Amino acid sequence: MREWIGLLRAELLKVSRRTLGWLLLLALMAAFVVHARNLNTNRLDYQQAQESGFGRFGQWIMPESALAAETELVRRMTFPGFLDELWVITGFWGPFAVVILAAIHMGDEYESGTIRTLMVRGPSRNAWFTAKLAALFLAIGAAWLLLALEGGLLGLWTSHQATGSVNLSAVGAEHLLAHAARLLRSWSATLPYLAFASAAGILSRAAGPALALGLGARFAEVISGTAGQFLVAFGMGMEGLGAKIYWLWAPLHVATMEWNARVWSTWGAPYDLPLELPSPLHTSPGLAALILLAWTAVWVGLAARSLRRRDLTG
């Protein structure tokens, strides 16, 4: 155990000294600022549309619809509604950052020869790998916490933009507890992505192929999820082809890390609107957690098997 803790400390130090992690954190924080700014831009557009009847791109908008849209944006820009805007960053962009971080970190261990030097010194391969995963996972947790703190500061700004004042009286203990719980679930949902990208780095022994594999899989999930939202919202009301496509897509998408991470982090509310989700799509947080753990075990098992079978010191 003492040896493993020493490995963990060394990996934490290594992660903290790498520029990549800090750049990814700054990119996520910048994305959060842009998202907050876009909320206000859209609010102003709908506010103007109530008088002119036209939107930003010249489309006609009914004044009632523009008012409803502005009201919803004001709700999202003020507390406690703005607390939920954090999940736009951690839920969509977060897995991309995790994949990039893990794939490059693990691939560089081979390309730089660090892993060979380390293995010559005698630590267990599995101990090194689990310490590496733990260090990256803790670093991701720290990043998520910093993003949550940034969200609080941005919320003060967006609240002032939307209403001209800042009112924190609506934020009660129940909101903060729920926010903290979802932050923990969002953080834990990154674990299978971390394990997947790490396994890709070990199997490919290089950062480039691992990064390509990790990002390719993530983009495939995003495309599938986007298509799925359309099918759930519209496809089930269509006769024939729409329903057939849904029943081909759903059994595949229900097993992805993306769907289960969304179900787990939102605690069974994967979409903003209440939609019918006929079997086999599920909204069970417990089942989602089990599937995410299963994916994590698969990737960790593949990585551990590769580490045992390959000669790393030659």
ZIPEKA-V982940 format. One record per residue. N is the residue number from 1. RES is the residue in one small letter. D_LAST is the distance of its C-alpha to the last C-alpha in Angstrom with 2 decimals. Layout:
n: [N/N]
res: [RES/RES]
d_last: [D_LAST/D_LAST]
This chain:
n: [1/2/3/4/5/6/7/8/9/10/11/12/13/14/15/16/17/18/19/20/21/22/23/24/25/26/27/28/29/30/31/32/33/34/35/36/37/38/39/40/41/42/43/44/45/46/47/48/49/50/51/52/53/54/55/56/57/58/59/60/61/62/63/64/65/66/67/68/69/70/71/72/73/74/75/76/77/78/79/80/81/82/83/84/85/86/87/88/89/90/91/92/93/94/95/96/97/98/99/100/101/102/103/104/105/106/107/108/109/110/111/112/113/114/115/116/117/118/119/120/121/122/123/124/125/126/127/128/129/130/131/132/133/134/135/136/137/138/139/140/141/142/143/144/145/146/147/148/149/150/151/152/153/154/155/156/157/158/159/160/161/162/163/164/165/166/167/168/169/170/171/172/173/174/175/176/177/178/179/180/181/182/183/184/185/186/187/188/189/190/191/192/193/194/195/196/197/198/199/200/201/202/203/204/205/206/207/208/209/210/211/212/213/214/215/216/217/218/219/220/221/222/223/224/225/226/227/228/229/230/231/232/233/234/235/236/237/238/239/240/241/242/243/244/245/246/247/248/249/250/251/252/253/254/255/256/257/258/259/260/261/262/263/264/265/266/267/268/269/270/271/272/273/274/275/276/277/278/279/280/281/282/283/284/285/286/287/288/289/290/291/292/293/294/295/296/297/298/299/300/301/302/303/304/305/306/307/308/309/310/311/312/313/314]
res: [m/r/e/w/i/g/l/l/r/a/e/l/l/k/v/s/r/r/t/l/g/w/l/l/l/l/a/l/m/a/a/f/v/v/h/a/r/n/l/n/t/n/r/l/d/y/q/q/a/q/e/s/g/f/g/r/f/g/q/w/i/m/p/e/s/a/l/a/a/e/t/e/l/v/r/r/m/t/f/p/g/f/l/d/e/l/w/v/i/t/g/f/w/g/p/f/a/v/v/i/l/a/a/i/h/m/g/d/e/y/e/s/g/t/i/r/t/l/m/v/r/g/p/s/r/n/a/w/f/t/a/k/l/a/a/l/f/l/a/i/g/a/a/w/l/l/l/a/l/e/g/g/l/l/g/l/w/t/s/h/q/a/t/g/s/v/n/l/s/a/v/g/a/e/h/l/l/a/h/a/a/r/l/l/r/s/w/s/a/t/l/p/y/l/a/f/a/s/a/a/g/i/l/s/r/a/a/g/p/a/l/a/l/g/l/g/a/r/f/a/e/v/i/s/g/t/a/g/q/f/l/v/a/f/g/m/g/m/e/g/l/g/a/k/i/y/w/l/w/a/p/l/h/v/a/t/m/e/w/n/a/r/v/w/s/t/w/g/a/p/y/d/l/p/l/e/l/p/s/p/l/h/t/s/p/g/l/a/a/l/i/l/l/a/w/t/a/v/w/v/g/l/a/a/r/s/l/r/r/r/d/l/t/g]
d_last: [27.72/27.72/23.94/24.05/26.86/24.95/22.07/24.85/26.50/23.42/22.87/26.62/26.59/23.76/25.75/28.95/27.64/26.35/29.06/28.29/29.74/32.86/33.40/33.23/35.68/38.00/37.90/38.96/41.65/42.90/43.08/45.18/47.55/47.94/48.64/51.29/52.87/53.01/54.89/57.59/57.72/58.32/60.93/62.84/62.74/64.26/66.74/67.94/68.02/70.60/73.02/72.10/71.07/68.08/64.39/61.93/61.52/65.22/65.17/68.23/67.80/70.50/71.42/70.99/67.45/66.63/68.09/66.07/62.85/63.65/64.46/61.14/59.29/61.30/60.30/56.62/57.01/58.80/57.86/56.94/56.10/53.70/51.42/50.32/49.24/46.01/44.80/45.07/42.20/40.04/40.74/40.17/38.09/36.23/33.84/33.00/32.09/30.03/28.03/27.40/26.46/24.00/22.36/21.80/20.78/18.13/16.92/16.79/14.41/11.68/13.33/13.75/10.32/12.50/10.98/7.67/10.27/12.49/10.55/9.96/13.75/14.34/16.30/16.68/14.96/18.44/20.05/18.01/18.76/22.42/22.80/21.58/24.07/26.78/26.47/26.76/29.57/31.46/31.14/32.62/35.39/36.25/36.43/38.72/40.93/41.25/42.20/44.84/46.27/46.35/48.18/50.85/51.47/51.52/53.93/56.37/56.33/56.71/59.46/61.39/60.91/62.20/65.09/65.72/64.93/62.33/63.24/60.93/63.54/62.29/58.89/59.36/57.20/56.62/55.17/52.79/51.68/51.14/49.21/46.97/46.38/45.45/43.14/41.25/41.18/40.01/37.15/36.13/36.31/33.35/30.99/30.30/29.65/27.22/25.39/25.51/24.11/21.34/20.42/20.61/18.14/15.57/16.35/16.34/13.48/16.00/19.30/21.51/21.25/21.37/24.43/26.08/25.71/26.95/29.86/30.78/31.16/33.15/35.45/36.05/37.12/39.41/41.03/41.55/43.05/45.36/46.57/47.03/49.31/51.46/51.66/52.53/55.12/56.71/55.30/56.83/60.23/59.87/61.05/59.01/55.94/55.12/55.12/53.11/50.38/50.33/49.90/47.01/45.27/45.92/44.11/40.89/41.26/42.24/38.73/36.97/35.55/38.02/41.13/40.26/39.15/42.51/44.46/42.79/43.09/46.70/47.60/48.88/50.32/47.79/50.43/52.92/55.83/56.77/55.90/56.22/52.86/53.62/51.19/48.25/47.65/47.79/48.45/47.51/45.41/44.48/43.24/41.37/39.60/38.59/37.24/35.25/33.79/33.00/31.12/29.18/28.32/27.20/24.78/23.44/23.11/21.19/18.75/18.41/17.95/15.12/13.37/14.02/13.00/9.73/6.21/5.80/3.76/0.00]
